[in-house]
Amino acid sequence: MTTVEVEQVEQQGMVLVSQAEEIAVRDASTFQQAGLFLRNIAGYIRKVGEVLDPIVEAAHRAHKVAVEQRKKLLEPAQTAERIVKSEMATFEQAERARVAKEQREAEVERRRLEDEERLRNATRLEAAGKIAQAEAALVAPITVPMFTPPVQAVTKAEGVSFREDWGFEIEDAALIPREYLIPDEKKIGAVVRALKTATNIPGIKIISKRIASVRA
């Protein structure tokens, strides 16, 4: 189908919409006219399918082949990426644990040095006969001069960063609160279509709608 033919069919579709908006079913005669119009629409739809379906199917096949080829080419890289990412994540997590441990040890050392400094101050004051001041010095805030925690930073790699990836797994579905449960609409729909008015599912209202079916 050429571009001109496509535009012509498109115009026909626009005309159908305009004509449909003018249809008002009020009696048996207009009901029959509406039915005839629906058959014209069905004919238009069949025409579009006859012309474009082969093109769509060919494009779909080509798309499917391209997607499969892309998947095949990407799989080795994705596998390699997973392997290296896992190795780096394991190392980075160990690095974070190391830094946290060193920070805790540095904090313990800082407090030990502060306690030693307080004790020296209190000892000097006590030796000078300043008993009350010595007792206060044992609990007074103090900063250890030139104390720098010897903590090595987490190793970095250019272009690579890490984030927390939170997920979950269900241990006992029976314990999940109601607000986290999603109705199985596909299963409910199948039951309703099979049982119709005989359907009896608590919390479900059965709805029936009349839908026109057209033969071209």
Contacts in CASP RR format, 6 or more apart in sequence:
PFRMAT RR
TARGET T0000
AUTHOR 0000-0000-0000
METHOD contacts of the structure
MODEL  1
MTTVEVEQVEQQGMVLVSQAEEIAVRDASTFQQAGLFLRNIAGYIRKVGE
VLDPIVEAAHRAHKVAVEQRKKLLEPAQTAERIVKSEMATFEQAERARVA
KEQREAEVERRRLEDEERLRNATRLEAAGKIAQAEAALVAPITVPMFTPP
VQAVTKAEGVSFREDWGFEIEDAALIPREYLIPDEKKIGAVVRALKTATN
IPGIKIISKRIASVRA
1 9 0 8 1.000
1 51 0 8 1.000
1 52 0 8 1.000
1 55 0 8 1.000
5 51 0 8 1.000
9 44 0 8 1.000
9 47 0 8 1.000
9 48 0 8 1.000
9 51 0 8 1.000
12 44 0 8 1.000
13 44 0 8 1.000
16 40 0 8 1.000
16 41 0 8 1.000
16 44 0 8 1.000
19 37 0 8 1.000
20 37 0 8 1.000
20 41 0 8 1.000
23 30 0 8 1.000
23 33 0 8 1.000
23 34 0 8 1.000
23 37 0 8 1.000
24 30 0 8 1.000
25 31 0 8 1.000
25 34 0 8 1.000
35 212 0 8 1.000
35 214 0 8 1.000
38 212 0 8 1.000
38 214 0 8 1.000
39 214 0 8 1.000
39 215 0 8 1.000
39 216 0 8 1.000
41 214 0 8 1.000
42 214 0 8 1.000
42 215 0 8 1.000
42 216 0 8 1.000
43 216 0 8 1.000
45 216 0 8 1.000
46 216 0 8 1.000
88 157 0 8 1.000
88 160 0 8 1.000
88 162 0 8 1.000
89 162 0 8 1.000
91 155 0 8 1.000
92 154 0 8 1.000
92 155 0 8 1.000
92 162 0 8 1.000
95 154 0 8 1.000
95 155 0 8 1.000
96 154 0 8 1.000
98 152 0 8 1.000
99 151 0 8 1.000
99 152 0 8 1.000
99 153 0 8 1.000
99 154 0 8 1.000
102 149 0 8 1.000
102 150 0 8 1.000
102 151 0 8 1.000
102 152 0 8 1.000
103 149 0 8 1.000
103 151 0 8 1.000
106 149 0 8 1.000
106 150 0 8 1.000
106 151 0 8 1.000
107 149 0 8 1.000
109 149 0 8 1.000
110 144 0 8 1.000
110 147 0 8 1.000
110 149 0 8 1.000
113 144 0 8 1.000
113 147 0 8 1.000
114 142 0 8 1.000
114 143 0 8 1.000
114 144 0 8 1.000
117 142 0 8 1.000
117 144 0 8 1.000
118 137 0 8 1.000
118 138 0 8 1.000
118 139 0 8 1.000
118 140 0 8 1.000
118 142 0 8 1.000
119 138 0 8 1.000
121 134 0 8 1.000
121 137 0 8 1.000
121 140 0 8 1.000
121 142 0 8 1.000
122 134 0 8 1.000
122 135 0 8 1.000
122 137 0 8 1.000
122 138 0 8 1.000
123 134 0 8 1.000
125 131 0 8 1.000
125 133 0 8 1.000
125 134 0 8 1.000
125 137 0 8 1.000
126 134 0 8 1.000
170 176 0 8 1.000
188 201 0 8 1.000
188 204 0 8 1.000
191 199 0 8 1.000
191 201 0 8 1.000
192 199 0 8 1.000
192 201 0 8 1.000
192 204 0 8 1.000
192 206 0 8 1.000
196 206 0 8 1.000
196 208 0 8 1.000
197 206 0 8 1.000
197 208 0 8 1.000
199 206 0 8 1.000
END
